[in-house]
Amino acid sequence: MSNVNLTIDGVYVEVPQGSTILDAARAANIHIPTLCFLKNVSDIASCRMCVVEVEGVQGLLPACSTLAQEGMQVTATSDALDATRRLTLDLILSSHGLNSTNFCFSCKKNGACELQDLGREFGMEELSFEAPAKNAPVLDSNPFLSFNPNLCIACQRCVSACNTAVGNHTLRTGKRGVRTTIQAPFGPNWKATQCESCGNCAQACPTGALTEKRRGNYREWEVSRVRTTCPHCGVGCQLDLIVKGDEIVDAQAVNGPSNAGLLCVKGRSGSFDFVNSPDRITSPLVKNRETGEFEPVSWDDALALVAERFGAIKAEHGGESIAAFACSRSTNEDIYMLQKMARCAFDTPNIDNCARVCHAPTVAGLVTTLGSGAMTNSIEDVCEQAQVILLVGSNPEEAHPVMGMRIRRAVERGAKLIVVDPRDIGLASKADIHLKLRPGTNVAFANGMAHAIIAQGLADKEFVENRTEGFEEFAAMVADYTPEKVAEICGIDADDLVQAATMYAKADRAPIIYCLGVTEHSTGTEGVMSMSNMAMVCGKLGKPGCGVNPLRGQNNVQGACDMGAGPADFTGYQKVANPDMLAKFETAWGVKMNRTPGLMATECFPAMIDGRIKALFLFGEDPVRTDPDTHHVIHALESLDFLVVEELFMTETAKYADVILPGRSYAEKEGTFTNTERRVQRVRKAVKGPDGPRLDTEVFAEIMRRMGYDQPSLSASQIMEEIASLTPSYAGISHARLDGAQVAGRGIQWPCPSEDHPGTAIMHVGQFSRGKGGYSLAQYRPSAELPNAEYPLMLMTGRVLAQYNACAMTGRTEGLNEIAGESFIELNSVDAEQLGVADGDRVRVSSRRGEIETTARVSSKTNPGQTWMPFHFQDGNSNWLTNAALDPTAKVPEYKVCAVKVEAI
């Protein structure tokens, strides 16, 4: 793209073609006032505050929407312009009404109001026009958001935020005579609207008209801001925690590389109430064996007991009788120290994290076919560059909401969308093709896509020949997966399958984006490899706007895998079974490690029951609520000789512990998270937190020392330096570099092999990590448990927008519970009629493993014979029903398919 040259106030400026005059002025540090403008969100030029003079052009032009042109001579500062802008501001302020908020003093945005700032800039103390009386009702039924139309200046930034940036189209403009009005969905019927309560509109509002209600608890001059990373899903949104005293009172979006200035309702409103929650565990607790009650003890007594019991069990039964599970919501530094404690002090190979029940097939599958088990491209790349998006088994609007917003924006920009999902998810309504396939048939679908691509001559022959191996065998295997056969297996239309294959193959830039709808099956690893097959056949790897892109579920589950929190891998996926790698880590850590092959988490639970696993150290996970077949999980935990849980709250799992150690939240520590696109980003301490809990890394170090391993106390930055020294893919990453001006808050994507390496935005450029890409020859296999006469319906599970995982964090924000606080089951209307169940009725749902009661939601969202439930809610947790049948490679459970029956109560 060529540049254009212009002058502004006599200053020569060179900017890329397509830049506006305002862009050019800001590049030259020339101030032009704005009010309705918000970069990448709103440039409707309605306020006229940014008008400038252009030589040879009659009249004034808005700088925010006028493109810079070669040779343009712009005047941005003059007495005439000042007078025009003052008159404009006079009119806006008069319409706003200085008396409407007692001269601004009572307004929630006092001190953070852009209109107020402009008034000060132009010295507007007296108005020339009579302020109209305003008494319109305030709309504040939404638990988080309030709209006061009396303070609205109709700049429409909120509408642009909702429509252009978020793509939700819930906020709209209207007309009252000639005046523009804002139609805000925050009145008594707010639940009936499509509003996601994300608050991006409130952050966009330049006045106090549309605000987050909690802004009433502070004023701008009372608070400080701490830049950090969201603690919820794997998108890795950047945000500022707003701190008043030692309390977090708000969170605001910042322009991070993955979130582009956006937040979802969880990130904005569910990221801090739990930090301040009065039910935090603040003292170590030990269960009294006689009463069954927990009793507070000193840290010294608690750690002495932990070290003594683990030491005794190791001495009597060997380190392999102990297991340790890491927390995928905690920092890389925490997780590294946890797995180091397990290997060096416990002498156990049985180490894992929650990826075992979600994206372990991603790691196993993509390592096999491509050589690296992670997202190949970047969020910005796949959302901004894609011509076609193939979305498989993923509902990002609810599970990864900011990603969902960015996909909606991509579709509105003109990208085609293919949705492959058993439900009518929100994005299905925007899709060009929706393949509403039968759950558990992903491999058949992908093989059918590959068949259609090859049959039409759409395979990228040059890529296939030069970059892959085994194509002939693969083509022979998929030859049997005709559109008609796949249509019968998947329950879809054969023509739609061919059309989807054609659309994907013909696009120059087409990413595959997938999530747990692919991985959480007994064929999950094969499903992941089949995604890779499609991309390789079409040559869509190692290129912008392409790739195979898993959306990791938790904020640091990618990092947990990177940090070696798995039985088969050290940090950076260096294999425990490789003698050279084992020798490397034994030398670095000064210890001889256990050679027994380690068990995965889902293998540990049966081993607890049969006595092979005697003790478990559980860091920040709640498997009683999140793992399948709850009865089985409880039985396993009750079979242990010793259970230690390090937690913030008394979770369902913590109730079974012998010792509970209070931990620190993400807002009370320094560290890093690694998001779904391999981007390592900083986590920063915002508050001290309650008295009592200790830093998790220090707890692990103290346990190691008490068990005879001489682990020094290290800061988070020192731990990252140790990680970098042992991990080639992280070798160029440090806290100092992440905090530096060169990185500029954008994080670093691994692999980053040296301090001068910029990080890797797109993987597999030119060559795959394994050399040539390999095809999977996996055939379709049915799910482990299918409906029968006794259990005639198929159950799927998943997430909802307003809650996260086991609700330990989000469940402590009342507004989120108001939006979504109870269990439910989605029933197809045909099935509901046969069962005599109406929408809103209470029903009993049972499987071979248990039963629950919940509320029916009747619609056509699922196909007949299929149901869906969220797993968040303890009043009817679907995991009492789900099946622990495991993928044979990654040992992930089949959450997405089990057989149930539903009965009216």
N, C-alpha and C positions, 0 to 999 in steps of 0.2 A: 504494500500500500504506500503510495507516494505521500509526501507532506505538502502542506500549503503554507505560504508565508504571508503575514499581514502585520500591520502595526496597530497598537492600541495605546492611545495617549502618547504617540510618538515612540513607543517602545517596539522594537522588532521582535516578532514572535513566530516561531515555526512549530506547527502542530500536525499530527496525522490527519489525513483527509477524513472527513466525516465528523471532525470535532466542531463544537459550537463556539461561538464567540465567548461564551462564559467559560468553556473549557480552556480556551486560549488565554483568557484573562487570569484565570487561576494558575495556569502554568507559569505565567509571568509575575505572579504575586501582585496582581492589580485587583483591587477590591471593587466588586460590583454587588450591591445589595440584592438579596433574593428573599422570597417568602413562600411562594407556592412551589418553587422548584425543589426537587429532591432527587439526587443523582440516581440514575437507573430505575427510578420509580415514577416521577412525575415531572413533565416538562410542558404542561399545557399552557403556560404563559398567561395565566388569567389575572395575576396580581399586578403586573406591569411595573413592578419595582426594579426590574433589571434592564429597563429600556436604555438603549444607547443610540448614538448618532453614527451613521455610516455615510461617508462622503459619496455624493452622487445618488443617494437614495432619499426620496422624499419621506418625511415622517420618521418616527422613532421605531426601532426594532427591538423585540425582546431578545436579550443576549442568550437566554437559556435554550431557545429553540431555533435560533438562526445559525445556519452553518457558516463556518469561516470559509472564505474564498480567497483565492490567490490575488494578492495585491490589495486586498481590502484595507481601507484606512478607517479605523474606528475611534470615536471619541467616547470614553466611558466616564470622564469626569469633567464637568463644566457647571457654571452657575445655572444655566438653563436646565440641565438635567437634574441638578439638585432641587430646583424649584418644582419640576415635574414630579420627582419622586416624593417630595414633601407633600404635595397636593394629593398624590395617590395614597400615601400613608395616612394623611389627615382624613380622607374619606373612609379608609378601612377602619381606622381607630374609632371614628364616629359611629360607624355601623356596628362595630364590636361593642362600644359603650363602656367608657371608663368606669361608670358607676355600677356596672353590672356585677362587679366582684369587690365592692368596697375599695375601689382604687387598687385593685390587684392583690391587696394584702391577704385576702382569704383564699385566693386561687391556689389550687394544688400545684400549678406550674409556675408559681411565683419564683423567679430566679432561674427558670429553665424555659421561659417563654420567648420564642423568637420575635413575636410581635412587640413584646416589652423591650427586647434588645434593640429593635429598630427604632422604637420610640426614643430610647436613650441616645442612639446614634444620631438621630436627626433633631434632638432637643425638643421633642413634642410635649410641651407642658400644657398648652391650651389648644382646644379644638375649635375649628371654624364652623362646624356644623352641629346642629342639635342632635344629641344622641336619642335614638328612638327608644321608647319604653319596650321592654321585652319580658315576657312572662311565660314562655313556652315551657312545658313540663320537661323535667330531666328524665332521661331514659337510663335507669340503673338497675334493672332486674338481673342482668348478667352478673355472675358472682365476682368477676374480675374487672369488668369494663363499665364505664359510665359516659354518657353523651349529654352534654348541656348545650342545646342548640342556641341558647342565648349568647354564648361565647364564640360561636362558629363564624368564621370569616369566609366560608365557602371557597377555600383555596383548593379543595378536592384532593389534597395529598392523601388523606385517609382512603378515599375511593381508589386512587391509583395504587396505594399499597395493597389493598385487598384484591383489586382486579388485575393489575399489571404484575406486581411482584409476587403475590401469593397465588394468584390465579383462582380465587374462590368466588368472586363476583357476588358477595353478599351485601356489602356496602354499595349503595347506589346514589346517584344524584336524582333530584326531582325539580319541579318548578312550582313556585308560588308567584303567579303573575310573571314578571320578567326576572325575578330573582331566583338564583340557584339555591336549592336546599339539599341537605344531606339526609338520606334515609338510612338511619342506623338501626341494626337489628338487636337492640339491647333492652327493648321493652318487655312487658309481661309475657309475650309469646316467643321469647328468644330461643327456647328449646325447640321450637318448630322450624327454625331457620337452619340454614346450612353454615352458620357462623361456627368457626373452630376455636373461638376465644383465644386466638394466638397473640393478640395484642400488637401486631405489627402496625395496625392502623393508629393505635394510641401513640406509639413511638414516632410515627410520621407526623402527627398533629403538631403544628407549631404553636398552638395556644393551649388554653386549658379546657377546650371544648370537649375533646375526646381523650379520656385519661384512664390509666390503671387506677383503680380505687385506692390501692395502697400508697399512692403518691401523697395522700393526705397525712401519712405518718412521718414525713420528712420534707425538708426543703433543701435545695441544691447546696447551699452553703454549709449544711450540717453534715455532709456525707463525703466519703472518699470512695474511689472506684478501684477495683482489683480485677485485672484481666485474667480470665481463666477459660477452661473448656467445660462444656456442658457434661453433667454426670449421667446422662440417660442413654440414648441409643448411640449407634456407631457412626453417625454423621460427623460428630466432632465440632459442633457449632461453637463459635467463639462468642463469649459474653462478658459483660462487666457485672460483678457482684457489687451492689451498692451497700456500703457499710456505714452505719450510724453508731458511734461508740464501738462496742464489740458485738454488734448484732447486724446480721444481714437483713435489710429491709426491702430489697428489690433486686431484680436482674434485668439488664438491658442488652439487646443485641448489638454486636459490633460486626464490622465488615470482615469476616473471616473467609478463608479460601473455599470452604465447603458450604457455608451458610449465606454468604453474600448479604450480610446485614439482616437476616431473617432469624426468627425463633418460632418454635411451636408453643402450644399452651404449657407443655411440661417444662420445656427449657426456661420459659419466661416466668411461669408461676409455680412450678414444682421443684425448683432447684435449691431452695433455701429454708423453707419452713421446717423441714426435717432436721436441719442443722441446729435450729433453735428449740427443737421439740423438748418439752419437759419430761418425756418418758425415755430419754437417752439413758443407757446404762453408764454409770459414772464410776462404779467401783467393781473390782473383781468379785465374782460370786462363785461360791462352792456349794454344791448340793449336799444337804444333810441327808445321809443315807437312811436315817431312822424316820425322819419326818417327810422326806421328799421335797422339802422347801430349800430355796436358795438362801444362803447367808453371806453377807458382805465380809470380805477378808482383806488384809493388806496385800499390796502388790508383791511384797517379799514372800509372804506365805503362799500366795497363788502360784507364783513362778517356781517356788521351791517344789510345790506339789506337782506341777506340770513336768518339770525336769525329772523329778524322782520317778514318777509313774511311767513316763516314756522311756526313761533309762532302764527301768526294771523290765518292762515288756520287751525292749530291744535285747537285753541280756538273756532273757529266758527263751524268747521265741524268734529272735532275729529281727533285723530291721524290716524285712519284707512283711512282717506282721503289723506294720504301721502304714497308714495312708495319710496324705495331706492334700487338701483341695484348696486352690487359690481363688481369690475374689476377682472376677473380671470387671468389677466396677472400681477397683482400687488402682493405684498408680503402677506403672512399670517397675518403679523402684521397690515398692512393697512386694510385688509379685516375684521379682528376682530374688529378694531376700527370703521369701517364704520357700521357694523351691531350693534355695541354697541351704536353708535350715533343714529341710527334709532330707536332702542328699548327704549333707556333711555331719549333721548332729543326730538325726533319726536313723541314718543309714538305710533309707528306704528308696526303692525305685518307683513306688506307687504314688505318683504325683499327677494331678490333673486340674482342670478348670471347667467352667460351664460350657466351653465350646464343645465338650463331649456330648451335650444334649442339644446342640444347635448346629454349629458350622464345622465340626470335625470332618464331615465328608468333603467340605470345601478344601481343607488342607490336604487331606489324603488324595482326593480326586485330581486337583490341579497340580499337585506335586508329581503325580504319576504322568499326566498328559503333557504338562508344560514345564515342570521342574520347579515351580514356585506356587505355594498355595495361598494366594492372596489376590485381591482386586487388581486387575491389570492396568486400568486407566484411572483417571481422577474424576471426581464428581463434577467439577466445572467442565471438564472435557466432554463427558458423556451427555451432559445436559445442554451444553451450549453448541456443541459441534454436530450432534446426531441428526441425521435425516430420517432414520427409522429407529425406534426403540422397541426391542423385543423384551417384554417384561414377563418373567416366568415365576410363578409361585411367590409373588411378592405383593404386599399391600402397603406401599410406602406412605400413602397419605395418613395411615394410622400407626404403622410400626416405625417409620423413618420420616416423620412429617415434613421436615424441611426438604428432604429429597423429593417427597411427593409434590411439594410446592414448585420445585424447580422442574420436575417432569411436566406438570401442568403448564408451566410457562413455556417449556420447549414445544409442547403440542400447539399452544396458541401462536408460537413463532412460526409454525408450519411443519414441525416434525410429525411423521406418521407414528402411530402407536399400535402395537400388537400386544394384547393382554392375554396371557395364558394362565387361567385361574379357575378353580371350580365354583367360585362365588361371583356375584355381581358386585365386585368391589367398586369404589367410587370412580377410579380411573377407567373402568370398563365402559362407562357412559361417554368417555372422551375417545375411546379407542376406534381405530379404523376396522380392526378385526378383534373380536373376543372369542377365543377358543375356550369354552366353558367345559373343560375336560373332566373326566372322572378322576377323583383323587387316587394317587398312586400309579398313574400311567405316564409319568414324565418321560421315562426312557422310550416308551413306544412313540410318544409324540415327537421326541427329538430324532429318533431313527426315521420316522416318517418325514420329517422336515428334510433330513439329509437325503433321503431317497428322492424326494421331489426336486431338490436342488440339482442332484447329479443327473436325474432323468431329463431335466430340461436343459442340460448343458450349461448350467450356471455356476459350476464349481470353478474356483480360481486355479486353473491348471498350473500356472507358473509357481504360485505359492505352494500348492500341494506338492509339486515335484521338488522344489528347492528347500522347503522349510519343514516338511513332514515326512514320516515314514509309516509304512503299513497301509497306505490308502487302498490298494487293490483288495486286500482282505476286508477292509472296512466296507468298501463299496459292495462287495459280494454279500456281506452280512446284511446290509440295509436293503438290498434288492428285494428281500421278502416283505419289507414294510411298505406295501403299497398304500396309497391314500385310502382305499376302501377298507383294507384290513385295519389300519390305524384308526380310522373313523369308528369302526365297530368296537375296538378296544377302549378308545378314549371317550366314546359317546359324543363325537363332534361331527361336523359336516366335512366330507372329503374335499369339496371345492374350497372351503375356507382354509383348510390345511395347505393346499397347493398355493392359494393366493398369498397366505402368510409367508410361505417359503420363498415365493417369487419376490415379494416385497422386500424381505430381509436380504436376499442374495443380491438383488440388483442395486441396492443402495451402496453408495461409496462409503458412507459412515453410518454404521449401525451397531450399537452396543447390545450385548445381552446383559440384562440386569436380573438377578435372581435372589431369592432369599429362602426362608425355612420351608416354603412349599415345595422346594426341590430337595432340601437336605434331610428333613425330619421324616424319613421313611426307612424301611428296612432295605431299600435299594437306594439310599441317599448318595453314597459314593458313586454308584453307577449313574445316577441322575446328574451329578455334577460333571462327570466325565463326558456325558452326552451333550451337555451345554458346550463344552470345549470342542467336541467333534463338529458341531454346527459352525462354530467360529473358524476352525481350521479349514474346513471344506471351502468356505467362502473367502479365506484369506483376510479375515477381520481380526487380526491380532498384531500387536506392535505398531498400531496406527492410531492417529487421533480419531476420536469419536467412535471407537470400536471397542473390542475387547470382551472379556468375560468378567463380569463385575458383581461379585457377591456383596450383599449389604449385611454387614456383621451386626448382630443384635444388640450387644451391650457396648457401652462407651469405650471399654478397653479390652474386649475379648480378643481383638486382634493382637493387642500388646501382650495379653496373657499367654497366647500361643508363641509369640515372638520371644518371650522371656524364659521359655523352657518349662512352662507349667504343664508338662505332659510326660508320660512315662518313657516315650521313645526319643525325645529331643532335648538337647541342651539349648541354650539361647541361639536364636537365629536359625533354628531347624538343623543344627549340627547333631548328627545322629549318635545316640548313646551306644548303638551297636557297632559303630566305627571305632576300632581300637585306637586310631590316631586321635580322634576327638575325645575319647575317654581319657587317654593319657594327658591330653592338653588341659582338661579341666581338673584332673587329679593333681597335676603339677601346680596349676594356678591356685587351687584351693588347699593344697597340702594335705590331702586325705585320700585314702583308697576307698573307692565307692563299691557299693553292693552290685554284684554282677547278675543278680536274679532279674529276669525280664519283668518289667513293671506291669501292673494292672491298670486299666483305664477305669474311670470313675464308675461307669455302669457295670463293670466287672467286679468292682470292689464291694458293691452291695450284696450280691450273692456270697462273696467271700467273707463278709461279716457274719452272715447267717450260718455258714458252715464252719466258722471258727478260724479261717486262715488269716483274716484281718481282725486284730484284737483292739486296735486303738486308731482314732482318727483325729487329726487337727483340721478343723473346718474354718476357713477364713472367709467371712462375709457372704456365704451362700446359704440358701434356705431350701434344701432339696425336698423337705416335707411338703412344701407348697409348689415347687417348680418341677420336680421330677415325676415321671409317670408311675402309675400304680402306687398310690400313696401308702396303702397297707403294706406293700413290700418294703418301701423305704423305712417306714416306722419299725417294722420287724427287724430290719438290718441294724438300725441305730440302737434299738433296745438290746441287740445281741452283743454289742461292743463291751469290752471291759472298761474302756476309758474313752470319753469323748470331750474334747476341748473345742469350744466355739469362740471365735473372736468376732465381736459384732457391735453394732451401734444400739440395737434394740432387742427386746425379748421376742425373737421370732418363733415361729412354730417349731423350727428345728432346735433353736437354743433351749427350748423347754426340756429337751432330752439330754442336755449336756451334764457332765460332771463338774466342769469348770467353764465359766464364761469370763472372757477377758474383754474389757471395754476398748473399742477402737476409736480412731479419729476419722472424721469425714473428709471428703475431698477438699472442703473449704478450710480445713485446719492444718493443711500440710503443703509442702512443696513437692513437685514431681512432674511426671509426664503421662499423657494418655496417647495411644496410637489408634487412630480412627480407622474406619473401614477401607479407606484409600491408602493405607500405609503411612499416613501423615502423623509424625510425632509432634505433639503440641504440648505447651506448658500448662501445668496446673499450679496455681499459686495460693499461698495461704492468705485468707481474707480476714479470719477471726481467730482468736485464741481458742475458743470453744469452752465447754464446761470443764471445771476442775475434775481431776480424777483420771480420765483416759490418757494413755500414753501413745506416742507415735508407734505405728505398727512395726516399722522397721527396727525401732529400738527394742520393742518386745521380742521380736524374732532374734535379734542379736543377743539379748540377755538370756534367752532360753538356750541358745547355742553355747554361750559361755558357761552356763550352769551345767550343761551336759558334756563339757570338756573340750569343746571346739573354740579356739581362741579367735572369736570374731570381734574386731574393733567396732566401736560405734562410728557410723559414717553419716554424713549429711546426704540428702537426696542427690545433690549434684555430684558428690563423690561416688555414690552408688552408680550413677549413670556413667561416670568415667570408668568404673570397673566393668560395667556392661559393654561399653564401647571397646575396651581393651580385649575382650573375649569374643566379640560378635562382629564379624566382617560387615554385615549389612547395616550395623549401627556404628561403625568405627568412626564416622565423621560427625557424630551427633553428641552434643554436650549442652548442658543448661546455659553456659555462657554463650554458645553460638545461637541457641534458640532465642535467647534474650537480646541478641545483638541487632544492630541496625541493618545489617545485610539481609538477614532472614526476615526482618520487619514484621514479625508476628504471624508469618504464614506457615510456620512449622517446616519440617523437612521430611520428605517421603523416602523411606528406605526402598532399595538399597542405597546407602550413602557410605561408600568405602573409605573416604578420607575427609579431612577437615576442609579441603578446598573443593570438594564435590558438591554440586547444587542439590543433590537428591534426584530421584527418578520419578518423573510424572507418569511416564508410560513404560511399562515393562515389555520385554521380549522384542525390542526393536532390533531388527536384523538377525537375531538368533534367540532361540528359547534357552532358558536356564539349563535345560537338560540336553541341549544340542538341537536335535530335530524333534518336533512335536510328535507325540504318539497318539494314535486313535484307540478309543475303547471299543471293544467288540461285545459289549454287554447286550444281552437280549432282554426283552421285557419279562419281568417276573411279577406276578400279582402280589399285593400286600399280604402280610402275614396273617391278618385276621379280616375276613370279609363277612358281610351280613348273612344271616341264615334265618330260619323260621322263628327261632327264639329271640334273636337280636337282629331285627330286620333293617335297621337303619345304620348308615355310616356316619361316624362322628369325626369332624375335623376340629382343630383348636387353633387359636391365634391371639392377637393383641387388639386392643382398642386404643383410640387416640389419647384419651385423657389419663390413662394409667400406664404404669411401667412395671413389668415383671410381677413381683410378689407384693407390690404396693408399699414396700418398706419406706420408700421416699415419697412417692406421689400420694399415698394414702394419708399422709399427715398434712395435706393441703385440702382444707374443707371444700373449697371451690371445685377442685377436681373430683371429689367424691360426689358433689352435687351434679356434676355433668355425667359421671359414670361411676356409680358406687355399688352396683349390685350385679350378681350373676344373672345370665340369661342364656337361652338356647334358641338359635335360629332354626325354624321349621319351615319346610316348603308348604304352601297352602294346600296342596293336594294331600300330603300326609296328614296335615293338621285336621282337615275335614274328615278323613278316615278315622282319626283318633278321637274325634269329638272335642278338639282343642281349639279355642279361640285366642286371638292375640291378647296377651296380658294374663292368660290363665297360668296358674301354678301347675307344674308337671313334675313327675318323678322320672329320672333318667337313670338307667342301670346298664352295667356291662358285666362281663364275667368276673370283674375284679371289685366292683362296689356299686353303690348307688348314691345319688344326691337328689335334692329338690331344687328347682329353679323356676324361672319365669319364661314362658314361651313368647317368642317374637315371630309372628307368622308373616311370611312374604314369599316372593319368588326368588329371593337372593341366592338360595341354594337350589340345586336340582332336586326333583322328587327322589326320595330315598336317601337324601344326604342332609346332615345337620351340621351346625357349627357352634362352638362355644369359646368364649375367652377363658383364660386360665388364671386371671388376676385375683378373683374374688373368693374369699374364704367361705362365704355363705353358700356357695355351690361350686366348689373347685373341680374343674373338669378332670384334674389329674387323679382323682379317686377312680376314674373310669378308664384312663388311657392305658395303652398297651406297652409294656417294656420289651417287646420284640426288638432285636438289635440288628442294625446294619452289620454284616459280617466283617467288614474292613474297619470302619471307624467306630463301631459299637454305639452309634447314636440310636436312641429309641424312636419308634414309629408313632410320634404324637399325632400325625396328620390322618391316620386311618385306624379306627377301631369300630367294632360292631356294638350297637346299643339298642335298647328299646325305650320308648317314651310312653308314659301312661298319664292320663289326666288324673288329677288328685280331687 
